[in-house]
Amino acid sequence: MDRLSSTTILPDTFQGTRDDFSMQMAVIWGQIKAPLIVPLLRLTVIVCLIMSLMLFIERVYMGIVIMLVKLFGRKPERRYKWEPIKDDVELGNSAYPMVLVQIPMYNEREVYQLSIGAACGLSWPSDRIIIQVLDDSTDPTIKDLVELECQRWASKGINIKYEIRDNRNGYKAGALKEGMKRSYVKHCDYVVIFDADFQPEPDFLWRTIPFLVHNPELALVQARWKFVNADECLMTRMQEMSLDYHFTVEQEVGSSTYAFFGFNGTAGVWRIAALNEAGGWKDRTTVEDMDLAVRASLKGWKFLYLGSLKVKNELPSTLKAYRYQQHRWSCGPANLFRKMVMEIITNKKVSSWKKVHVIYSFFVVRKLVAHIVTFIFYCVVLPATVLIASLIGLLDPL
């Protein structure tokens, strides 16, 4: 009997302890719910609504601009002078500007042959183009393969340079900056940049360089990306939809209205004089391409986006690669904005409307608000709402 009584008493003891704990939690919840949790949640909802409204207005504005661009046919050829570079019997190939093509690489075993081959296949007078492969690979085997590929094209008469460094300081920006220091670059007028997975068509230079030649106010001609692996999986398909909007709307609006947009870091042609005037490549942030574009714009240079010119490339198809890319694209602009906001405000060379566009539309709405509202709403507000509703249902009856 004693044994039986002990077994019946123990569960009652635990039950009492549990009830006491539940009562304590209910008291604590009642004390903090009204003065702290509910107002905080309400504030986050209001903040999300304000940011969502900012995004909505920005989207409507860009949609109206795109409709007007399509309606009035404001093609790049109408806004800027474009005509083929003509042959000169006396000057010969010297009538063509000298072009440098930079290909930064880092352990690109799968795509190095395609990118080098596409760059070497660009149609342009052979003595007026230099292909520069900037290899930061840490794998000796890949380094040897890339060097052999460069030697193979050099044996075919292509003016190709294989450049390496003894460190990776500055990563991509550091490699590009180091490449611009070579003595042969002094003779070049324009520099084209292709990441290792990009494959331009042979007529790329014939369609871009004339804009820079005939319009001295232009610093950059940016081409569109074409994704060859968009149908590989759901993740690449979603990326394609997002980036198609970026190129079709955001880049087109910036080019058509304020002649400013963010350089995409690849598939673009820079006027070397503009690049140098802006201060060259800097590695102070993870978005060295955006950094250069903003600095060049503050010097008064204009940019042109060519949506009809597409360059093949690949989207990240693994979660690790996608996370790294999105982290760079999300955190880099905020860091750059923090470092450049006062420089933009105090600049004397650009109009007030362009400053508003760069600060509000480009940085605040597209680069900051768009990422913040997504995180706060989906990762904070919605989970908190569900959690608090569950707690209210569990604790209030007590």
N, C-alpha and C positions, 0 to 999 in steps of 0.2 A: 504493500500500500504506500509505503514511504517513497518507493521508486516511482510509482505512478503519479503521486502528487507532485513530485519534483518535475516531472516531464510536463505536467499541465501548468505549473507555475512559471516556468522559464519563458514560454511563448508569450504569456501575459506581460511579463517584464519587458520583453523586447517590444511588444506592441505599445506599451506605455511610453517607452523611450522614443519610439517613432512618432507617436502622437505629440509628445512634447516638442520634438524637433520641428515637426510640421507647423505647430502653433507658433514657434519662434520665427520660422521663415515667413509665415503669414503676417506676423506683426511687423517684421523688418520690411517686407514687401509693401505693406500698407503705409509705412512711414516714408519710403523713398519713391513710391510710384507717382503720386500726385506732384510733389515738388521738384522731382529730378528727372525721372525716366520719361514721363509723358511729354513735358516741355521740350526735352532734348530731342525726342523723336519727332515732335511737331516741327521743331526748327530745321532738322535735316530734311524733312519733307518740303518745307518752304524753300530751302536752298536748292533742292533738286528741281522744284517747279520753276524757280527763277532761271537756273542754268538751262533747263529744257526750253524755256521761252527764248532765251538768247540763241540757242542752237536753231530753234524753229525759224526765228526771224532771219538768221544768217542763211539758212537753207532756202527760204523763200526769195531772199535777195539774189542769191546765186542762180536760182531757177529762172528768175526774171531776166537776168543778164544773159544767160545761155539762150533763152528764147529770142532775145533781141539780136544776139550774135548770129543765130541761125536764120532769123527772119530777114535781116539786112545783109547777110552774106559777108560778114567781116572776116574774110580769110586773111591769113598772114601776108599773102602776096598783095593784098589791097592796102594793108596798113604800113607795110614796109616795102622798099624797092627790092625787087629780085629779078635778076637776069643772068643767064649763063656767063661764066667767065670766058671771054673770047681769046682765041689764039692770037699771038703776036709774032709775026715772021721775024722781026728783028730781035725781040727779047727771047723768043723760044719758050722753054719751060719756065724761065724766070718770071714770066707774066703771072704764074700761079703762086699763091702764097705758100710758105713753108708750113707744113702741118706736123705736129707731134701727136702720136697716139700712145697714151699711157694705159697699161693693163696691170693694175695691182693684183698680186696673188698671194695666197697663204694656204699651202698644203692642198692644192686643187688637183688631186689626182684624176678625178672623173671628167673634168671639163677643160683642162688646160689646152689640149690639142684643138678643141673646137673654137675656143676664144682666140687663140693665137692664129689659127688658120683663117678665121673670119676677119681679123684685123689685117692680116697680110693680104687678104683678097680684096681689100678696099680699092676701088678704082680711083687712081690719082697718079699724076706723073711720078715715076719711080724715084727720081732725084729730088722730089719736093715733099717727101713724106718720110718720117722716121717712126718706127715701131719700137716702143720702149716697154720691155717686160720687167716689172718691179717685183721681184720674187722675195718674199719674206718667209718662205717655207722653213719650218724647223725640222722637217723630215729629210735627211740627206738623199734618200732614194728619189723622192719627188723632185728635189732640187736638180738632181742629175737628169731626170726625165725632161724637165722644163728646159734646161740648158741645151740638151740634145735636140729638142724640138726647135729651139731658136737657131741653132747651128744648121739644122736641116733647111730652114727657110732662108737663112743667110746664103747657103750654097746655091740657092735658086736666084740670087741677085736681089733679094729683099733687104732693105736697109733696116735691120733689126738689132736692137741693143738689149743684152741681158744684164740687168743690174741687181746686185744684192747688197745687203748691209750686214754689219757685224752685230746689230741689235735690232729690236723691234720698237724702239721708242716712238711714241705717237701713233703706232699701228698704221692704219691706212693713210691718215693725214701725214704722218712722218715719212712714209714711203713716197708719197706724191711730192712732198716738199723736197726730199732728197733728190728725187728724179729731176726736179726743175733746176737743180744746181749744176747739172752737167754742162760742160762747155758747149756742146753742139746745140743745146736748147736756145742759146742766145740768138741763133739764126732763124728761129721759128716764130711765126706770127700767131698761130692758134694751137690750142691743145685740146685733144679729144680724149675723154675718159670712158673706158669700158671696164666694168667689173668682170671677174673671171668667167662668169656664166652667161655673158652677153655675146650675142652673135649678130653684128650689124650686116645689113645687105650691102652689096658692092657699091651702090649709088649713094650711100649715106653722105659722103663728103660733097658730092655734086649738088645735093639738095639742101645742105646746111651752110656751107662756107660762103656762097654768094650773098646770103643775108648779112653776114658780118662784113664782107668786102664792101658792099654798097651802102651800108648803114653804120657809120662810125659811132653812133650813140649806143649801139647794141654791144653788150658784153657777153651774153650767153644765148645759145640756141639749144633748147631742150627737146628731145624726142620722147615719144611715148613708149611704154614697155608692152611687149606682147608675150603672154605666158604660154609656154609650150606644154606645160604639165598641169594645166588648170583642171583637167578632168581626172587627175590621178586619185584623189580622195576628196572627202567632204571638206576637209580643212583647206585644201588648195582651192576648191571651188568658192568657199566663203571669202578667202583672201582675194580671189579674182574680182568678186563683186565689189568688195570694199575699195580695191585699188582702181578699178574701172571708174568708180565715182570720183575718186581723187583726180585722175587724169582728165576725164571727160568734163568735169564741172569745176573743181577747185583750181586746177592749173590753167584751164581755159579762161576762167573768170579773171584770175590774177594777170594773165597775159593780155587780155582784151581791155581791161580797165586801167590798172595802175602800172602795167608793164613790170610787175614784180610778182614772183612766186618763189617757192623754195626749190633750190636745185636738188634734183633727186640723187645726186652723187655719182651718176653714171649715165651713159647714153646722151651726153651733152657736149657741146663745143664751146670752149671759153676763149675769149680774146686775151692773150697773154698779158698785154698792156693793162687791161682791166683787172686781171687777177693779181698782178704785181702792185697796182695802185691800191687795191683793197687790203694789201698786207700779206698776200699769199696764204698758204695753208697753215692752220693753227690747230693744235691738238688739245685745246683747253676744255672741250666738251666731246661727247660721243657723236655729235652731229656736225662734223667738220664741214660737210657740204652746205647745210643750212647756215652755218656761221659765215662762210665765205659769201654766200648769196646776200645775206643781210648787210654785210660790210660793203660789198660792191654796190648794192642799191643805195646805201647812204652816201656814196661818192657820186651819185647822179646817173649811174649806168642803168640801162634798160635791159629787160629780158624778153625773149620770144619763145613761145611754146608751139611746137609743130605736132598737132594731134594726128595728122595724116601720115607722119613718119614713125614707123614702129620698129622696135628692135627686140629680137627674140631673147628671152631669158627664162629662168626657172624660179618657181616659188618654193619657199621652204616646205618640205613635205614631212618633216618630223617635228614632234612637239618641242624638242630641245632647241632646234634651230629657230622655230617660230617664236618661242618664248624669248630667246636672245634678241631677235630682231625687234619684237614689240617692246621689250624693255628699253632698247636703245632709242626707239622712235618715241616712247612715252616720256622718259626721264630727260633725255637730251635737250629737247626744246625748252623745258622749264628751267633747266640750268642755264641755257643760253639767254633766255629772256631776262633772268635775274642779273646776268652780267652786262647786258646791252641796253636795258630799258632806258637808262639815263642818257646814254649815247644817242639813242634814237630821238628822244625828246628834245635834246639840245642841238641836234643837227641843223645846219643852216642851208644845206644844198637841196633838200627835198621839200615838197609842199606839205602843208599841214594835213591835207586829206590823205596823202600817202603815209604820213606818220600814223594817222588814225587807222588806216587799213592794216599796216604792219603790226601795230600794237594790239588793236582790238580784234580785228577779223583773223589775222594770220596767227598771232600768238595766243591771245586770251581765249577766243572762242574755239578755234580749231585744234590748237595744241594743248591747251590747259583744260578748259571747260569740258570739251568732248570726252577727255579721258577721266576727269574727276567725277562727272555726273554718272558716267557708266559704272565706275567703281562704287561710289557712295550708294547709288540707288539699288544696284543688283547685289552688292556684297555687304551692305550695311542696313539700309532701310528695309528691304523686303525680308531678309532673315530676322531682323530685330522685331518687325511687326508680327511675324509668325510666332517667334519665341515669346514675346510679351503676351500675345493673345492666348497662348497655351498656358503661360503662368497664371494669367488672370482666371482662366477656367479652372485651374487646379487649386489655386490658393484662396480665391474670393469665397468659395463656399465654406471654407474653414472659419 
